[in-house]
Amino acid sequence: MMLNNGDGKNDLGFHQIVSDVCKSPSTVSIYLSQLISDNIVTVTLGFDRKKKYPLSNRQLVDRLV
């Protein structure tokens, strides 16, 4: 799953993730929930009060991939 936009920021919103991976919102929701429960992704609120999903530990993800 791509959690990094083109300019290096890794705090995409839900709809951006759905658009980038070309999967249904329900599929993205299931996998995103699993990534959150495994502490790979966290949930933050942006200035626009929308949820963002940054990686918790970029180095760990790079090593795993």
mmCIF file of the N, C-alpha and C atoms, coordinates in Angstrom:
data_MODEL
# 
_entry.id   MODEL 
# 
loop_
_atom_site.group_PDB 
_atom_site.id 
_atom_site.type_symbol 
_atom_site.label_atom_id 
_atom_site.label_alt_id 
_atom_site.label_comp_id 
_atom_site.label_asym_id 
_atom_site.label_entity_id 
_atom_site.label_seq_id 
_atom_site.pdbx_PDB_ins_code 
_atom_site.Cartn_x 
_atom_site.Cartn_y 
_atom_site.Cartn_z 
_atom_site.occupancy 
_atom_site.B_iso_or_equiv 
_atom_site.pdbx_formal_charge 
_atom_site.auth_seq_id 
_atom_site.auth_comp_id 
_atom_site.auth_asym_id 
_atom_site.auth_atom_id 
_atom_site.pdbx_PDB_model_num 
ATOM 1   N N  . MET A 1 1  ? 0.840   -1.177 0.000  1.00 0.00 ? 1  MET A N  1 
ATOM 2   C CA . MET A 1 1  ? 0.000   0.000  0.000  1.00 0.00 ? 1  MET A CA 1 
ATOM 3   C C  . MET A 1 1  ? 0.881   1.234  0.000  1.00 0.00 ? 1  MET A C  1 
ATOM 4   N N  . MET A 1 2  ? 0.555   2.191  -0.821 1.00 0.00 ? 2  MET A N  1 
ATOM 5   C CA . MET A 1 2  ? 1.337   3.413  -0.902 1.00 0.00 ? 2  MET A CA 1 
ATOM 6   C C  . MET A 1 2  ? 0.854   4.399  0.149  1.00 0.00 ? 2  MET A C  1 
ATOM 7   N N  . LEU A 1 3  ? 1.710   4.747  1.092  1.00 0.00 ? 3  LEU A N  1 
ATOM 8   C CA . LEU A 1 3  ? 1.373   5.715  2.121  1.00 0.00 ? 3  LEU A CA 1 
ATOM 9   C C  . LEU A 1 3  ? 2.295   6.920  2.044  1.00 0.00 ? 3  LEU A C  1 
ATOM 10  N N  . ASN A 1 4  ? 2.775   7.221  0.867  1.00 0.00 ? 4  ASN A N  1 
ATOM 11  C CA . ASN A 1 4  ? 3.713   8.310  0.683  1.00 0.00 ? 4  ASN A CA 1 
ATOM 12  C C  . ASN A 1 4  ? 3.348   9.046  -0.587 1.00 0.00 ? 4  ASN A C  1 
ATOM 13  N N  . ASN A 1 5  ? 3.080   10.343 -0.466 1.00 0.00 ? 5  ASN A N  1 
ATOM 14  C CA . ASN A 1 5  ? 2.754   11.074 -1.687 1.00 0.00 ? 5  ASN A CA 1 
ATOM 15  C C  . ASN A 1 5  ? 4.046   11.462 -2.401 1.00 0.00 ? 5  ASN A C  1 
ATOM 16  N N  . GLY A 1 6  ? 3.952   12.020 -3.561 1.00 0.00 ? 6  GLY A N  1 
ATOM 17  C CA . GLY A 1 6  ? 5.115   12.260 -4.405 1.00 0.00 ? 6  GLY A CA 1 
ATOM 18  C C  . GLY A 1 6  ? 6.161   13.194 -3.842 1.00 0.00 ? 6  GLY A C  1 
ATOM 19  N N  . ASP A 1 7  ? 5.793   14.075 -2.929 1.00 0.00 ? 7  ASP A N  1 
ATOM 20  C CA . ASP A 1 7  ? 6.779   15.028 -2.410 1.00 0.00 ? 7  ASP A CA 1 
ATOM 21  C C  . ASP A 1 7  ? 7.457   14.552 -1.133 1.00 0.00 ? 7  ASP A C  1 
ATOM 22  N N  . GLY A 1 8  ? 7.335   13.269 -0.813 1.00 0.00 ? 8  GLY A N  1 
ATOM 23  C CA . GLY A 1 8  ? 8.043   12.704 0.328  1.00 0.00 ? 8  GLY A CA 1 
ATOM 24  C C  . GLY A 1 8  ? 7.267   12.727 1.626  1.00 0.00 ? 8  GLY A C  1 
ATOM 25  N N  . LYS A 1 9  ? 6.120   13.374 1.661  1.00 0.00 ? 9  LYS A N  1 
ATOM 26  C CA . LYS A 1 9  ? 5.328   13.386 2.885  1.00 0.00 ? 9  LYS A CA 1 
ATOM 27  C C  . LYS A 1 9  ? 4.592   12.062 2.988  1.00 0.00 ? 9  LYS A C  1 
ATOM 28  N N  . ASN A 1 10 ? 4.516   11.549 4.200  1.00 0.00 ? 10 ASN A N  1 
ATOM 29  C CA . ASN A 1 10 ? 3.866   10.247 4.375  1.00 0.00 ? 10 ASN A CA 1 
ATOM 30  C C  . ASN A 1 10 ? 2.620   10.379 5.245  1.00 0.00 ? 10 ASN A C  1 
ATOM 31  N N  . ASP A 1 11 ? 1.824   11.393 4.988  1.00 0.00 ? 11 ASP A N  1 
ATOM 32  C CA . ASP A 1 11 ? 0.619   11.612 5.782  1.00 0.00 ? 11 ASP A CA 1 
ATOM 33  C C  . ASP A 1 11 ? -0.595  11.817 4.878  1.00 0.00 ? 11 ASP A C  1 
ATOM 34  N N  . LEU A 1 12 ? -0.935  10.786 4.153  1.00 0.00 ? 12 LEU A N  1 
ATOM 35  C CA . LEU A 1 12 ? -2.044  10.860 3.216  1.00 0.00 ? 12 LEU A CA 1 
ATOM 36  C C  . LEU A 1 12 ? -3.377  10.671 3.929  1.00 0.00 ? 12 LEU A C  1 
ATOM 37  N N  . GLY A 1 13 ? -4.418  11.247 3.353  1.00 0.00 ? 13 GLY A N  1 
ATOM 38  C CA . GLY A 1 13 ? -5.772  11.028 3.831  1.00 0.00 ? 13 GLY A CA 1 
ATOM 39  C C  . GLY A 1 13 ? -6.337  9.753  3.238  1.00 0.00 ? 13 GLY A C  1 
ATOM 40  N N  . PHE A 1 14 ? -7.456  9.316  3.790  1.00 0.00 ? 14 PHE A N  1 
ATOM 41  C CA . PHE A 1 14 ? -8.066  8.055  3.362  1.00 0.00 ? 14 PHE A CA 1 
ATOM 42  C C  . PHE A 1 14 ? -8.393  8.051  1.873  1.00 0.00 ? 14 PHE A C  1 
ATOM 43  N N  . HIS A 1 15 ? -9.012  9.107  1.387  1.00 0.00 ? 15 HIS A N  1 
ATOM 44  C CA . HIS A 1 15 ? -9.412  9.145  -0.020 1.00 0.00 ? 15 HIS A CA 1 
ATOM 45  C C  . HIS A 1 15 ? -8.205  9.192  -0.957 1.00 0.00 ? 15 HIS A C  1 
ATOM 46  N N  . GLN A 1 16 ? -7.126  9.809  -0.509 1.00 0.00 ? 16 GLN A N  1 
ATOM 47  C CA . GLN A 1 16 ? -5.892  9.808  -1.307 1.00 0.00 ? 16 GLN A CA 1 
ATOM 48  C C  . GLN A 1 16 ? -5.327  8.403  -1.414 1.00 0.00 ? 16 GLN A C  1 
ATOM 49  N N  . ILE A 1 17 ? -5.351  7.667  -0.321 1.00 0.00 ? 17 ILE A N  1 
ATOM 50  C CA . ILE A 1 17 ? -4.848  6.289  -0.325 1.00 0.00 ? 17 ILE A CA 1 
ATOM 51  C C  . ILE A 1 17 ? -5.699  5.432  -1.254 1.00 0.00 ? 17 ILE A C  1 
ATOM 52  N N  . VAL A 1 18 ? -7.024  5.548  -1.143 1.00 0.00 ? 18 VAL A N  1 
ATOM 53  C CA . VAL A 1 18 ? -7.925  4.774  -2.002 1.00 0.00 ? 18 VAL A CA 1 
ATOM 54  C C  . VAL A 1 18 ? -7.639  5.068  -3.465 1.00 0.00 ? 18 VAL A C  1 
ATOM 55  N N  . SER A 1 19 ? -7.467  6.336  -3.780 1.00 0.00 ? 19 SER A N  1 
ATOM 56  C CA . SER A 1 19 ? -7.196  6.732  -5.164 1.00 0.00 ? 19 SER A CA 1 
ATOM 57  C C  . SER A 1 19 ? -5.855  6.186  -5.652 1.00 0.00 ? 19 SER A C  1 
ATOM 58  N N  . ASP A 1 20 ? -4.841  6.241  -4.817 1.00 0.00 ? 20 ASP A N  1 
ATOM 59  C CA . ASP A 1 20 ? -3.494  5.815  -5.211 1.00 0.00 ? 20 ASP A CA 1 
ATOM 60  C C  . ASP A 1 20 ? -3.395  4.308  -5.437 1.00 0.00 ? 20 ASP A C  1 
ATOM 61  N N  . VAL A 1 21 ? -4.091  3.513  -4.625 1.00 0.00 ? 21 VAL A N  1 
ATOM 62  C CA . VAL A 1 21 ? -3.959  2.061  -4.738 1.00 0.00 ? 21 VAL A CA 1 
ATOM 63  C C  . VAL A 1 21 ? -5.013  1.431  -5.637 1.00 0.00 ? 21 VAL A C  1 
ATOM 64  N N  . CYS A 1 22 ? -5.991  2.216  -6.069 1.00 0.00 ? 22 CYS A N  1 
ATOM 65  C CA . CYS A 1 22 ? -7.039  1.731  -6.983 1.00 0.00 ? 22 CYS A CA 1 
ATOM 66  C C  . CYS A 1 22 ? -7.774  0.506  -6.439 1.00 0.00 ? 22 CYS A C  1 
ATOM 67  N N  . LYS A 1 23 ? -8.079  0.535  -5.165 1.00 0.00 ? 23 LYS A N  1 
ATOM 68  C CA . LYS A 1 23 ? -8.876  -0.523 -4.529 1.00 0.00 ? 23 LYS A CA 1 
ATOM 69  C C  . LYS A 1 23 ? -10.130 0.102  -3.952 1.00 0.00 ? 23 LYS A C  1 
ATOM 70  N N  . SER A 1 24 ? -11.096 -0.721 -3.599 1.00 0.00 ? 24 SER A N  1 
ATOM 71  C CA . SER A 1 24 ? -12.334 -0.200 -3.031 1.00 0.00 ? 24 SER A CA 1 
ATOM 72  C C  . SER A 1 24 ? -12.068 0.376  -1.638 1.00 0.00 ? 24 SER A C  1 
ATOM 73  N N  . PRO A 1 25 ? -12.865 1.360  -1.227 1.00 0.00 ? 25 PRO A N  1 
ATOM 74  C CA . PRO A 1 25 ? -12.694 1.917  0.117  1.00 0.00 ? 25 PRO A CA 1 
ATOM 75  C C  . PRO A 1 25 ? -12.788 0.874  1.228  1.00 0.00 ? 25 PRO A C  1 
ATOM 76  N N  . SER A 1 26 ? -13.655 -0.127 1.052  1.00 0.00 ? 26 SER A N  1 
ATOM 77  C CA . SER A 1 26 ? -13.774 -1.153 2.094  1.00 0.00 ? 26 SER A CA 1 
ATOM 78  C C  . SER A 1 26 ? -12.499 -1.986 2.209  1.00 0.00 ? 26 SER A C  1 
ATOM 79  N N  . THR A 1 27 ? -11.875 -2.288 1.085  1.00 0.00 ? 27 THR A N  1 
ATOM 80  C CA . THR A 1 27 ? -10.619 -3.044 1.101  1.00 0.00 ? 27 THR A CA 1 
ATOM 81  C C  . THR A 1 27 ? -9.519  -2.233 1.772  1.00 0.00 ? 27 THR A C  1 
ATOM 82  N N  . VAL A 1 28 ? -9.403  -0.970 1.409  1.00 0.00 ? 28 VAL A N  1 
ATOM 83  C CA . VAL A 1 28 ? -8.389  -0.096 2.011  1.00 0.00 ? 28 VAL A CA 1 
ATOM 84  C C  . VAL A 1 28 ? -8.641  0.038  3.504  1.00 0.00 ? 28 VAL A C  1 
ATOM 85  N N  . SER A 1 29 ? -9.898  0.160  3.899  1.00 0.00 ? 29 SER A N  1 
ATOM 86  C CA . SER A 1 29 ? -10.237 0.298  5.309  1.00 0.00 ? 29 SER A CA 1 
ATOM 87  C C  . SER A 1 29 ? -9.792  -0.916 6.116  1.00 0.00 ? 29 SER A C  1 
ATOM 88  N N  . ILE A 1 30 ? -10.026 -2.104 5.584  1.00 0.00 ? 30 ILE A N  1 
ATOM 89  C CA . ILE A 1 30 ? -9.623  -3.333 6.286  1.00 0.00 ? 30 ILE A CA 1 
ATOM 90  C C  . ILE A 1 30 ? -8.111  -3.371 6.482  1.00 0.00 ? 30 ILE A C  1 
ATOM 91  N N  . TYR A 1 31 ? -7.365  -3.143 5.402  1.00 0.00 ? 31 TYR A N  1 
ATOM 92  C CA . TYR A 1 31 ? -5.916  -3.212 5.502  1.00 0.00 ? 31 TYR A CA 1 
ATOM 93  C C  . TYR A 1 31 ? -5.342  -2.067 6.324  1.00 0.00 ? 31 TYR A C  1 
ATOM 94  N N  . LEU A 1 32 ? -5.936  -0.896 6.230  1.00 0.00 ? 32 LEU A N  1 
ATOM 95  C CA . LEU A 1 32 ? -5.466  0.235  7.021  1.00 0.00 ? 32 LEU A CA 1 
ATOM 96  C C  . LEU A 1 32 ? -5.697  -0.027 8.507  1.00 0.00 ? 32 LEU A C  1 
ATOM 97  N N  . SER A 1 33 ? -6.829  -0.618 8.840  1.00 0.00 ? 33 SER A N  1 
ATOM 98  C CA . SER A 1 33 ? -7.101  -0.990 10.239 1.00 0.00 ? 33 SER A CA 1 
ATOM 99  C C  . SER A 1 33 ? -6.072  -1.978 10.762 1.00 0.00 ? 33 SER A C  1 
ATOM 100 N N  . GLN A 1 34 ? -5.686  -2.930 9.931  1.00 0.00 ? 34 GLN A N  1 
ATOM 101 C CA . GLN A 1 34 ? -4.665  -3.899 10.343 1.00 0.00 ? 34 GLN A CA 1 
ATOM 102 C C  . GLN A 1 34 ? -3.313  -3.222 10.542 1.00 0.00 ? 34 GLN A C  1 
ATOM 103 N N  . LEU A 1 35 ? -2.959  -2.297 9.648  1.00 0.00 ? 35 LEU A N  1 
ATOM 104 C CA . LEU A 1 35 ? -1.690  -1.573 9.786  1.00 0.00 ? 35 LEU A CA 1 
ATOM 105 C C  . LEU A 1 35 ? -1.678  -0.715 11.040 1.00 0.00 ? 35 LEU A C  1 
ATOM 106 N N  . ILE A 1 36 ? -2.818  -0.137 11.386 1.00 0.00 ? 36 ILE A N  1 
ATOM 107 C CA . ILE A 1 36 ? -2.914  0.665  12.608 1.00 0.00 ? 36 ILE A CA 1 
ATOM 108 C C  . ILE A 1 36 ? -2.786  -0.222 13.834 1.00 0.00 ? 36 ILE A C  1 
ATOM 109 N N  . SER A 1 37 ? -3.468  -1.366 13.838 1.00 0.00 ? 37 SER A N  1 
ATOM 110 C CA . SER A 1 37 ? -3.392  -2.259 15.001 1.00 0.00 ? 37 SER A CA 1 
ATOM 111 C C  . SER A 1 37 ? -1.998  -2.854 15.183 1.00 0.00 ? 37 SER A C  1 
ATOM 112 N N  . ASP A 1 38 ? -1.238  -2.969 14.095 1.00 0.00 ? 38 ASP A N  1 
ATOM 113 C CA . ASP A 1 38 ? 0.139   -3.467 14.173 1.00 0.00 ? 38 ASP A CA 1 
ATOM 114 C C  . ASP A 1 38 ? 1.162   -2.346 14.416 1.00 0.00 ? 38 ASP A C  1 
ATOM 115 N N  . ASN A 1 39 ? 0.666   -1.140 14.660 1.00 0.00 ? 39 ASN A N  1 
ATOM 116 C CA . ASN A 1 39 ? 1.519   0.029  14.930 1.00 0.00 ? 39 ASN A CA 1 
ATOM 117 C C  . ASN A 1 39 ? 2.468   0.356  13.786 1.00 0.00 ? 39 ASN A C  1 
ATOM 118 N N  . ILE A 1 40 ? 2.064   0.077  12.578 1.00 0.00 ? 40 ILE A N  1 
ATOM 119 C CA . ILE A 1 40 ? 2.855   0.433  11.408 1.00 0.00 ? 40 ILE A CA 1 
ATOM 120 C C  . ILE A 1 40 ? 2.420   1.805  10.905 1.00 0.00 ? 40 ILE A C  1 
ATOM 121 N N  . VAL A 1 41 ? 1.144   2.106  11.089 1.00 0.00 ? 41 VAL A N  1 
ATOM 122 C CA . VAL A 1 41 ? 0.560   3.382  10.702 1.00 0.00 ? 41 VAL A CA 1 
ATOM 123 C C  . VAL A 1 41 ? -0.134  3.974  11.924 1.00 0.00 ? 41 VAL A C  1 
ATOM 124 N N  . THR A 1 42 ? -0.080  5.297  12.059 1.00 0.00 ? 42 THR A N  1 
ATOM 125 C CA . THR A 1 42 ? -0.806  5.982  13.122 1.00 0.00 ? 42 THR A CA 1 
ATOM 126 C C  . THR A 1 42 ? -1.888  6.850  12.502 1.00 0.00 ? 42 THR A C  1 
ATOM 127 N N  . VAL A 1 43 ? -2.782  7.351  13.336 1.00 0.00 ? 43 VAL A N  1 
ATOM 128 C CA . VAL A 1 43 ? -3.844  8.244  12.882 1.00 0.00 ? 43 VAL A CA 1 
ATOM 129 C C  . VAL A 1 43 ? -3.617  9.597  13.533 1.00 0.00 ? 43 VAL A C  1 
ATOM 130 N N  . THR A 1 44 ? -3.560  10.645 12.717 1.00 0.00 ? 44 THR A N  1 
ATOM 131 C CA . THR A 1 44 ? -3.428  12.000 13.228 1.00 0.00 ? 44 THR A CA 1 
ATOM 132 C C  . THR A 1 44 ? -4.497  12.873 12.593 1.00 0.00 ? 44 THR A C  1 
ATOM 133 N N  . LEU A 1 45 ? -4.768  14.010 13.220 1.00 0.00 ? 45 LEU A N  1 
ATOM 134 C CA . LEU A 1 45 ? -5.696  14.974 12.645 1.00 0.00 ? 45 LEU A CA 1 
ATOM 135 C C  . LEU A 1 45 ? -4.901  16.098 12.013 1.00 0.00 ? 45 LEU A C  1 
ATOM 136 N N  . GLY A 1 46 ? -5.208  16.409 10.763 1.00 0.00 ? 46 GLY A N  1 
ATOM 137 C CA . GLY A 1 46 ? -4.554  17.505 10.075 1.00 0.00 ? 46 GLY A CA 1 
ATOM 138 C C  . GLY A 1 46 ? -5.166  18.833 10.497 1.00 0.00 ? 46 GLY A C  1 
ATOM 139 N N  . PHE A 1 47 ? -4.610  19.929 9.980  1.00 0.00 ? 47 PHE A N  1 
ATOM 140 C CA . PHE A 1 47 ? -5.136  21.255 10.291 1.00 0.00 ? 47 PHE A CA 1 
ATOM 141 C C  . PHE A 1 47 ? -6.573  21.404 9.805  1.00 0.00 ? 47 PHE A C  1 
ATOM 142 N N  . ASP A 1 48 ? -6.938  20.670 8.771  1.00 0.00 ? 48 ASP A N  1 
ATOM 143 C CA . ASP A 1 48 ? -8.299  20.716 8.245  1.00 0.00 ? 48 ASP A CA 1 
ATOM 144 C C  . ASP A 1 48 ? -9.223  19.759 8.998  1.00 0.00 ? 48 ASP A C  1 
ATOM 145 N N  . ARG A 1 49 ? -8.728  19.184 10.100 1.00 0.00 ? 49 ARG A N  1 
ATOM 146 C CA . ARG A 1 49 ? -9.452  18.263 10.980 1.00 0.00 ? 49 ARG A CA 1 
ATOM 147 C C  . ARG A 1 49 ? -9.833  16.968 10.277 1.00 0.00 ? 49 ARG A C  1 
ATOM 148 N N  . LYS A 1 50 ? -9.097  16.634 9.231  1.00 0.00 ? 50 LYS A N  1 
ATOM 149 C CA . LYS A 1 50 ? -9.285  15.358 8.548  1.00 0.00 ? 50 LYS A CA 1 
ATOM 150 C C  . LYS A 1 50 ? -8.204  14.398 9.011  1.00 0.00 ? 50 LYS A C  1 
ATOM 151 N N  . LYS A 1 51 ? -8.529  13.127 9.069  1.00 0.00 ? 51 LYS A N  1 
ATOM 152 C CA . LYS A 1 51 ? -7.576  12.116 9.503  1.00 0.00 ? 51 LYS A CA 1 
ATOM 153 C C  . LYS A 1 51 ? -6.490  11.929 8.456  1.00 0.00 ? 51 LYS A C  1 
ATOM 154 N N  . LYS A 1 52 ? -5.271  11.806 8.933  1.00 0.00 ? 52 LYS A N  1 
ATOM 155 C CA . LYS A 1 52 ? -4.115  11.499 8.099  1.00 0.00 ? 52 LYS A CA 1 
ATOM 156 C C  . LYS A 1 52 ? -3.505  10.214 8.644  1.00 0.00 ? 52 LYS A C  1 
ATOM 157 N N  . TYR A 1 53 ? -2.802  9.495  7.793  1.00 0.00 ? 53 TYR A N  1 
ATOM 158 C CA . TYR A 1 53 ? -2.263  8.187  8.173  1.00 0.00 ? 53 TYR A CA 1 
ATOM 159 C C  . TYR A 1 53 ? -0.762  8.118  7.893  1.00 0.00 ? 53 TYR A C  1 
ATOM 160 N N  . PRO A 1 54 ? 0.051   8.702  8.773  1.00 0.00 ? 54 PRO A N  1 
ATOM 161 C CA . PRO A 1 54 ? 1.503   8.618  8.575  1.00 0.00 ? 54 PRO A CA 1 
ATOM 162 C C  . PRO A 1 54 ? 2.055   7.275  9.057  1.00 0.00 ? 54 PRO A C  1 
ATOM 163 N N  . LEU A 1 55 ? 3.190   6.909  8.482  1.00 0.00 ? 55 LEU A N  1 
ATOM 164 C CA . LEU A 1 55 ? 3.885   5.708  8.931  1.00 0.00 ? 55 LEU A CA 1 
ATOM 165 C C  . LEU A 1 55 ? 4.458   5.957  10.319 1.00 0.00 ? 55 LEU A C  1 
ATOM 166 N N  . SER A 1 56 ? 4.415   4.957  11.170 1.00 0.00 ? 56 SER A N  1 
ATOM 167 C CA . SER A 1 56 ? 4.966   5.080  12.514 1.00 0.00 ? 56 SER A CA 1 
ATOM 168 C C  . SER A 1 56 ? 6.480   5.022  12.501 1.00 0.00 ? 56 SER A C  1 
ATOM 169 N N  . ASN A 1 57 ? 7.034   4.125  11.693 1.00 0.00 ? 57 ASN A N  1 
ATOM 170 C CA . ASN A 1 57 ? 8.477   3.917  11.675 1.00 0.00 ? 57 ASN A CA 1 
ATOM 171 C C  . ASN A 1 57 ? 8.903   3.640  10.239 1.00 0.00 ? 57 ASN A C  1 
ATOM 172 N N  . ARG A 1 58 ? 9.329   4.670  9.546  1.00 0.00 ? 58 ARG A N  1 
ATOM 173 C CA . ARG A 1 58 ? 9.675   4.553  8.124  1.00 0.00 ? 58 ARG A CA 1 
ATOM 174 C C  . ARG A 1 58 ? 10.819  3.566  7.902  1.00 0.00 ? 58 ARG A C  1 
ATOM 175 N N  . GLN A 1 59 ? 11.823  3.562  8.782  1.00 0.00 ? 59 GLN A N  1 
ATOM 176 C CA . GLN A 1 59 ? 12.971  2.668  8.618  1.00 0.00 ? 59 GLN A CA 1 
ATOM 177 C C  . GLN A 1 59 ? 12.540  1.209  8.728  1.00 0.00 ? 59 GLN A C  1 
ATOM 178 N N  . LEU A 1 60 ? 11.630  0.904  9.633  1.00 0.00 ? 60 LEU A N  1 
ATOM 179 C CA . LEU A 1 60 ? 11.147  -0.462 9.790  1.00 0.00 ? 60 LEU A CA 1 
ATOM 180 C C  . LEU A 1 60 ? 10.416  -0.909 8.512  1.00 0.00 ? 60 LEU A C  1 
ATOM 181 N N  . VAL A 1 61 ? 9.577   -0.042 7.975  1.00 0.00 ? 61 VAL A N  1 
ATOM 182 C CA . VAL A 1 61 ? 8.835   -0.379 6.757  1.00 0.00 ? 61 VAL A CA 1 
ATOM 183 C C  . VAL A 1 61 ? 9.803   -0.595 5.593  1.00 0.00 ? 61 VAL A C  1 
ATOM 184 N N  . ASP A 1 62 ? 10.805  0.271  5.477  1.00 0.00 ? 62 ASP A N  1 
ATOM 185 C CA . ASP A 1 62 ? 11.799  0.105  4.420  1.00 0.00 ? 62 ASP A CA 1 
ATOM 186 C C  . ASP A 1 62 ? 12.520  -1.226 4.540  1.00 0.00 ? 62 ASP A C  1 
ATOM 187 N N  . ARG A 1 63 ? 12.865  -1.621 5.766  1.00 0.00 ? 63 ARG A N  1 
ATOM 188 C CA . ARG A 1 63 ? 13.541  -2.895 5.986  1.00 0.00 ? 63 ARG A CA 1 
ATOM 189 C C  . ARG A 1 63 ? 12.644  -4.071 5.636  1.00 0.00 ? 63 ARG A C  1 
ATOM 190 N N  . LEU A 1 64 ? 11.362  -3.984 5.998  1.00 0.00 ? 64 LEU A N  1 
ATOM 191 C CA . LEU A 1 64 ? 10.441  -5.082 5.728  1.00 0.00 ? 64 LEU A CA 1 
ATOM 192 C C  . LEU A 1 64 ? 10.153  -5.251 4.254  1.00 0.00 ? 64 LEU A C  1 
ATOM 193 N N  . VAL A 1 65 ? 10.112  -4.149 3.531  1.00 0.00 ? 65 VAL A N  1 
ATOM 194 C CA . VAL A 1 65 ? 9.827   -4.212 2.096  1.00 0.00 ? 65 VAL A CA 1 
ATOM 195 C C  . VAL A 1 65 ? 11.074  -4.628 1.382  1.00 0.00 ? 65 VAL A C  1 
# 
